Amino acid sequence: DDVDELAGREFMPVIERIVSVSSYATPSTWEVDTGRGRTRLVLKGEEDIRRLAPPALLIADSHGINFLIRDRQALDPQSRRFLDRFL
């Protein structure tokens, strides 16, 4: 599907879990687990979270790297709570 094609076409880590967020105000540093391991991203503003075809989301960090959440409903409850604060 389009989401898989997007992820395959460019370097796009897939977020599997949101471990922590530094603040509920932006800019905010997120620690996330991806398919490629744990990393940090800086979210400059809520507008950097884009809704794709439901239930997918695309998060652009301050360096212009796009992170994909394939299914926000499939995330663990803590990850969904963090995410819901920004949506």
N, C-alpha and C positions, 0 to 999 in steps of 0.2 A: 504493500500500500504506500501512499504518499509519505507517511511518517518514516517508514523503513528506508525508502528511497532517499529521503532527505538526510537521514542519519548516515547512510552509506556513502553518499556523494561527497561529504566533507567531514572533517574531523569534528565529531559532535558527541561529547560524552553524554551518557544517559544517566540521569540521577535516579538512584534506587532508594536513597534514604537521605533525609535532611537531619544531620546530627545536631547542629546548633545554629542559632543566628545571634549575632552580636547585639542586635537592637531591632525593635519593631519600627524604628524610624529609619529612613534611608539617608545617606548610604549605609548599607548593612553588610557585614561580612558573614557569609554562610559557610559552614563546614558541611560537606556533603560526601556521601559514598556514591561512587559511579561504577559503571561496569569496568572501569580501568583503575579503580582504587579510590582512596580518600583524597579530596582536594578542597581548596577554598575558592570561593568566588565572591566578588563584591558587586552587590546589586545597587545601582545608582538611584533607581526610582522604580515605583510600581509599574510605570509604563514600559519597563524592560522585561516584564512578564507578558508574553503574548499567548493568546488562546489560539490553538490550532483546532483541527477537527476534534470535537470532544471525544475522549476526555484528555487529549494531549495538550501540553504546555511547552513553550519555548522560553527559556530564560537567558537573556543576554547579559554577560558580566561586563565589568568596566573595561576589560581588555578586548571586547568585541567577540569573545568566545561564546558560542551558543551551546547551552545545555538543554537536553531534552528530557521531559517527563512524559513517558508514553501514556500512563494512565494515573491521573492524580488520585482516583478512588482506590487504586490498588496499593498506594503507599501505606506505611504503618500509621497508626493514629497520631503519634507525635509529629511525624513529618507533615501530615495533613493539617494539623493545628498550626504549625509554623507557616505553612503555605497560605492557609486561610486568612492569616493576619495581613497578607499583602494583596489578596485578591478582592 
